[in-house]
Amino acid sequence: MKKIIILPFLFLATLSWGQAQFVVQNGTKTEVYNNINTAITNAVAGDTLYIPGGGFTITNTTIDKTLHWVGHGHYPSETGATMQTRINSALNFTGNCDNSSFEGIFFTSEVSFGSADNEAENILMKRCRVLSNLSLRTVTTGNPDLNFQISECVLYTLFGNYGINCLIEKSLIFNRIHYFVQSQFSHNSINVSSSNRVIYLCTSCIFVDNVFGYEGGLYNSFSCVINNNVFAGSLPFTPVTDINGNDGFNNIYNVGSANVYSDVSQSVNPYTFAYENDYTLKGGSTGTDQSGASGISISGTATDGTNAGIYGTATPYKTIPYYPHINTANIATQAVNNELGIDINAEAQSR
């Protein structure tokens, strides 16, 4: 099984210094294309599309089939041998994309899912970056069960558009969270500058074990459960008596933006992402708990005893895709004795 997974990436690595190659895999059957648009067109529902490093434009920006998109990742420190996998087109994955997955891709424009008459359901997005808006629906009527999961991503603005049953976990979020219903946000690091509109028009959502590194305000949000979070600023609800029915416990607040993370000095401000920043919690930092006691450590306050934010849980945030990662690739520019020297180092991961 491991050989089936790794071969497309090794093949891409050997060819990435020439024309980009795109591998489409269906079971043990593999086809190779010189153009991403041809690869998408020829892929059938359920295929896996391996995308090399580089920046690519997709001409048909509406995609309506189930595919599993796999790139090399977006962290520069981890893609020196392959380059980031970047898709530069604004894309809409319509309703027949149910059960699609995305891993290790940097989307430099907007990404949206579903259509007016057909929701995209059971989507998994993992270890990706979306530089612009990410919309889980294209309409705002009704409350369909999306079963949408986002894990270990770097995100800008999130629009749930009133879909339910969404899980956003271990992700870095740098703009508002809009219109989620009956969804859960767990172990995220949320860094937004708007003091009273971070969580915007959300209803009956659970926010647990997150870090709000700058502001954490709720705007017209109702009946949300807010537990074991770390807030740089004030608590965004009034326990027990909140007029909108929001409530929670075991939150630590008034930590101060400068005291939340180990090092965010590479950003102009704490609500701008930088790859060089260190989003682990700052050792020794304290805040106020809901009893009013001050000097409470922000470490180890998550529901599972680990830290709040992306580096909590037994399986904390990782920067590279699950699939075997190419660390180094050295390919000779010319053959010697009819042999081309290729030296590729790849590392498998446990998750």
N, C-alpha and C positions, 0 to 999 in steps of 0.2 A: 504493500500500500504506500509506504513512504517513497518508493522508487517512482510510482505513478505521479505523486505530488511534485517531487523535486525535479524531474526531468524537464518539464516545460520551462522552469526558471533557469536551469543550466543552459538550455537551448537558447533562451532569450539572451542570456549573458554572452554567449559566444558570438551572437550576431548584433549586439546592441551598438557596436562601434561602426557598423555599416548602416544599412537601411533598417528601420525599426520593424520588428516581426511580432505578430500577434498570434498567440496559440489558443485555439479553441479545442477543448477536450470534452469528450462524451464517453465516460467509462475509460476504456483503454484505447479508444480511437482518438487520434490527435491530428488536427489540421492546422496549417500555418498560413498566415496571410500577411501581405506587405502593407495593408491599410486597415485602420481600425474600423472604418465604415463597412468595408467588405466583410470583415470578421463578424461584426454585429449582424449584418444582413444574413449571412450564411449560417450563423449559429441557430440551433433549434432550442426550443424551451427546455430548460434544465441543464444546458451546457455551462461549462466553466470557461470564462474568458480571461486569459493571462495577459496582462498589459505591461510592457517594458517600461523602463525609466524614460522620461522625456515629457514634453508637453504636446497634447493631441486635441484636435478639433473634430467634433462629431457633427456631421452635416444634417442628419435627420435627428433633430433634437427631441423628438417624441419616440420613446422606446416602449414597446407594448408586448414584451415577452419575458418570461422568467429566465434570468441569467445569474450566474455567480461571478462577480467581478473581483479580480484579484490583481493588486498592484504590488510594487516593491516598498511602498510606504512613503511618508512625507517628511520625516525628520532628517534634516541634512546630515546630522552626525551618523546616521545609520544607512544613508543611501549614497555614500561617496563613490562606491564601486558601480552603482547602477543608475544614479540620478533618481530624483523624486518621480513618482508616477503622477502626472498632472493631466486633468481633463479641463479644458478651457472653455467649454461650451455650457450655456445654461440648459439644463436637461429636465424633462418631465417624464417620469416613469408612470405610465398609465395603468389602468386596473388589471390588465392581464399580466402584470409583473409580480403578482402574488408569489410569495416565497423566495423572492430574490435576495441576494446577499452582496455586500460590498466590503472589501477589506483592503487596507493599504493604499488608498487613493486620495489624492489632493484635488478636490473640486474647487476651482478658482472662481466659479460663478454660482448662480442660484441653482438649487436642486428642489424639485417638487415631485409629489407622488399623487397618483389617482386622477380621476376625471369626474365630471359632474354626475355620471350615471354608474360609475364603477370604481370603488375604492381599491387602493393597493393595500393588501393585508399581508401579515406575517413577514415583514421586512426586517432584515438584520443589517445594521451598519456598524462596523467595528474597525477601530484604529485608522479611521479616515479623518480628513480635515475638510470642512466646508467653509470657504472664505466669506460667502454671502449668506442669504436667507436659506433656511432649510424648512420646507413646508411639507408636513406629513399628509395633507389633503389639499385639494384645489378649491373646495367649496366649504361653506361654514354652516350648512343646514344639517340637522340631525346629529346623532351621537353614535356613529358606527364603531364597532369593536375592531380596532386596527391591529392589535397585537404587534406593535412596532417596537423594536428594541434597538437602542443606540448604546454602544459600549466603547469606552476608551478612545473617544474622538475629541477633536478640537473644533468647536462650533462657534458660530456667530449668533444670529437671531434664530429662535426656534418658534415655529407656528404649528400648534397641534390642531387648530381650526375645529375644536370641539370634538375631536375623536377621543375615544376612551381606550383604556388598557394599553398604555404606552409605558415603557420602562426606559429611562435615561439614567445611565450609571457610569461612574468612574470617567466622566468627561469634563473637559475644560470648556466653560461657556462664557462668552464675552459680550453678550447682549441679552435683551429681554426674552423672557419665556412667556409666550402668548397662547391663550385659549386651549388649555388642556383640561380634561375632565377625567376623573377617576383614574389617574395615572400616578406613577411613582418616580421620584427623583432621588437617587441614592448614591452617596459617596462622590458627588460632583464637586468641582471647584468653580464657583459662580462669581464672576468678576464684572460687575456692571456699574456704571457711573450714576444712573438715575436713582435718586434716593427713594422715591415712592412708587416706582413702576418697574421693578425687577420682575416680580411675578404678576403677570397682567391678565386679568379676567380668567383666572383658573378656578375650578370648582371641584371640591371633594378629592383633592390630590394629596399625596403623602410626600413630604419633604423630610428625609431622614439621613443623618450622617453627612450632610453637605457642609462645605465651607463657603460662606459669603464674604469674599475677600475685600470688598469695598462697600457696597450698599446691599440691602436685602429687603427693600420695601415691597408690600403687597398693594395692588391697586384693583379695586372691585373684584377681589377674589374671596370666595365663600367656602366655608366648611372644610378648610384644608387642615391636615394634621402635620405639625411641624415639630419634630423630635430630634434631639441629640445633634443639632447643628452648631456650627461655630460662626458667629457674626462679628465682623469687624466693627460694625456700628450698633445701633440700638436694636432691641427686640422688635420685630415688625408687626406684632399683634399684642393684644392685651389678654393674658391668660384668663380663662374661665369666663370673663365678661366681654370678650371681643364682640362688637356689634355685628360682625359678619360671620360669626360662628367659627372662626379660626381658633385653634387651640394646639397646645403641645407642652412638652416637658423636657427637662435635661438639656436645654440649650445654654450655650455660653455666649455672652454678648459683651459689647464694649471692649473688644480686644484691641482695636486700633489697626488701621490698614497696614501700618509699618511693622506690626508685630505678628501678622498672620503667617506669612510665608518666609522660608529661609532666605530667599534672594529673588526679588523681582526688579533688580536695579537695571536690567537690560531693556526694560520697557520705559517709554516716556512717562507712563502712568500705570497704576496697577490694574487698570481694566483694558490694557492692550497686551496681546499675547506676544511673547518672544520665545523662541526655541531655547535660548540660553538661560532663561529663568529657571529657578528651582522652586517648584510648587509643593515641596514637602513643608509640613508645619514647622514653624520656627521654635526651636527648643527653648524652654523656659518662659514662653509667653503665657500670660494669664488673662482672665476676663472675669465677668460677673455671672453668677448662676441665677436661676429664676427665683431663688429665695432671697436674692439681694446680696448674697455673700460675694465679696471681691477676692482677688488673688487666686482664682480657681484655674488650674492648669488646663490648657486646651489639648493636651496630649492624652490619648487613650480614652476619649469621651464617646466614641461611637458605640452603637448598640452591641457590637460584638467584641468590645474591648480594645479594638485597634483605633487608629486615628480617623477622624472625619476627613473627608476629601478623597482625592483620587488615589492616594497612597495608603488607604486603609484596606480592610478585608484581608483574607488569607491569600488572595491573588490580586495584588495591587496593579495599578496602571502600568502598561508597557508601551513602548514607543514603536515597535516594529510588528509587522503582521505575523500571524501564527505560522504561516508557511515557511519552509526553510529560507533563511536569510543569507544572501551572498555578501560576505564581508569584504573580500578582495577579488579582483579579476584582472589578470594580466594576460594580454593576448598579443603575440608578436605581430609586427606589421608586415612581415614577409616570411615565406617558407624557407626552411633550410633542409636540403636533401629531401625535398618534396614533403616535408613535415612542418606543420604550423604549431608553434609552441603556445600552449594554453595552460594557464595555471589559475584555477578557480577555487576559492575557499568558501564553503557554505556551512552554515551552522543550523542544525535542527533545534526546535524549541519544544518544551513540554506542553505549552499552551499558546 
